[in-house]
Amino acid sequence: MPRVTFEDESKSGEFPAGKTVLSIAGALGVKVSQVCGGDGACGTCRIEVCQGWQNLTPPTPDETYKELEPPYRLSCQAKLVGDVVVKVAKIE
């Protein structure tokens, strides 16, 4: 199973492919803002992909509409394909 590591939280675990990074964060006890409840509407659940960009599903229309560019993704939209290392992005 693919491994997800939250570099800034020093937490990681193995999860089935197809799970969202947001659901994985919850399972690991990593706090990620999610004003819209994970629907991709608010853009607050941003993560920074440190390693393994290609190991997440391609950006969705919700992400491209918000003009997110690498290394940032919405954790509610990014689904696991392989190993990744991420950080919770600070929203300014």
Summary of the structure (lengths in Angstrom):
residues: 92
radius of gyration: 11.5
end to end distance: 34.1
largest distance: 34.1
contacts: 272
relative contact order: 0.30
helix: 17%
strand: 28%
